[in-house]
Amino acid sequence: MPFSRLSEQVQKLSTPQQSDAFVKRFRDAVREGEFDAIDLPERFTLPKKFKRRGSEETYEKDMKDMVFETSAKFDKWFEGVDQELAAAPQRGRGKPKLTVENLEEGVIDFKALAEETRRKLQNSYEKGQNLGNSRKSKAAPAKPAAKPRRTTKK
C-alpha cells in the first residue's frame, strides 16, 4: 500500500490558512480509528501565518509529521474535510482601530462612539450615586456616650 506524509497532504489543501484546523481534524480522525497513522520524529512547518496580538509580527508553527496509508476511504475523507474548511467563514479583520485618521476617514462612526461613551459615563455616575446613597441609609446608629473619664485622682 502507498504511504503518504501529513506534511505532503497539508500542501494539497485548497486553503493553506486552514492547515492548523486540518491537522487537528486529522489527529482526531486517527484517534477515533477512521484510518491508521504513525508519528515520525521529524517536524514540518505549517503554511499558515499566525499574528501576535497587538502587533503586526507574524510567526509560523511546527507540527510533528505523521505517515499514513493512502486509500479511497482516506481520499474521500480528505475531500470532505477540505471542502468543509474551504467553506468555513474566514475571520474578518475585526474592528478598525480607534485612531484620529480612521475617524477623519469615516471608517469609525464618531457619533455612535460618543453616545456609547456618554452612556458609560452616565452608568458610572449612577452606580456611584447608588453606592453613596446605600451607605447613607445604612449608617450605624450613634454610639452611646462613653463614661466620662475622671481627671482627678482619689
Secondary structure, DSSP 4 states (H G I P E B T S, - for coil): --EEEHHHHHHT-S-GGGHHHHHHHHHHHHHHTSS-EEEEEEEEE-SPPEE-TTS--EE--EEEEEEEE--HHHHHHHHHHHHHHHHSPPP---SPP--HHHHHHTSS-HHHHHHHHHHHHHHHHHHHHHHHHHHHHTPPPPPPPPPPPP-S--
